[in-house]
Amino acid sequence: MEDINIKITDRDGVTHEIVAPTDMAMNLMEVVRSYELAPEGTIGVCGGMAMCASCQCYVTSDTALPEMGDDEEAMLSEAFDVKDNSRLGCQIQMTPEMEGLEVELAPES
């Protein structure tokens, strides 16, 4: 069990250096919520089911991420403010391979 270091830039442009656990089956959206980096009710509205895009983020590091699933791809095709580096935070599991991940939270839609 090891913790990883990631950087999350919130919607106000403030970058937070976070220590995230890899032994609790958490995803990026849950980490953002646990550190209260977005106002309550503005991220993870669907509970992490890839159905709302409220946890959309822009991956700004070269961290190798798992392939995007069909549900995530479909949701991002309907979301606002989508960029080439957009991903849903609920679909990025905190694993040792995510060490050094850097993301920016997308604007609230």
Order of alpha helices (4+ residues) and beta strands (2+ residues): beta-beta-alpha-beta-alpha-beta-beta
